[in-house]
Amino acid sequence: MFKIALRGLTAAALLVVSLTTPAVANSARRVEPLPLAAAVDLLPAAAESRDGYQRTAFRHWVDADRDSCNTRAEVLIAESRIPATVEAGCKVTAGEWYSYYDGVTVTAPGGLDIDHMVPLAEAWDSGASAWTAARREAYANDLDADRSLVAVTARTNRSKADQDPADWLPPLADARCTYTADWVATKLRWQLTVDDRERTALASLAEGCGQQALEYEPAT
């Protein structure tokens, strides 16, 4: 027997599961920590295409576990540095969040966006166009990997838009190695591809990140 932590409102709770459950099988799939440069080399290569993309192809901010908290609320609750204030209907009204892209601390959730580490349009370009609607929904609401979704200032999220690291990096220089590792881990988790320009940018960033390492668990 062993215990796993739950995210969201029950993040502090522990659930005992049997060794035969899928949770254990999934944990066994976690890839051992990799140097960032080596992880970049593992990314599959392909040309990108945005043909047919619509944001509505990714159903997001759902309440997958039907606890009244949608994905946005779950991330806000999980990432608040103090216990978040949550009102009826799982409306998050206060907390304390650190936006690591720009080093800004935010106490009003209205000032935050929940960023898809690899934007939905970029995911589409990189392989998600061939996925089922259910897999795209799972991607857009991925609460099982801390790197997938992150609460950041609305200003930085909207500056980033759908750009990859060849065109946009966090304004806070000290955040860039973490950001690069988060990006690469998310692409590896979902087996998303990179084009030549993106790989060149990631490899260059990795060279300047010293001993930065990452780990990821392949998405099911």
Buried (B, 14 or more C-beta within 10 A) or exposed (E): EEEEEBBBBEEEEEEEBEEEEEBBEBEEEEBEEBBBBEBBEEBEEBEBEEEEBEEEBBEBEBBEBEEEBBBBBBBBBBBBEEEBEBEEEBEBEBBEBBBBBBBBEBEEBEBBBBBBBBBBBBBBBBBBBEBEEEBBBBBBBBBEBBBBBBBBBBBBBEBBEBEBBBEBBBBBEEBBBBBBBBBBBBBBBBEBBBBEEBBEBBBEBBEEBEEBBBBBBEBE
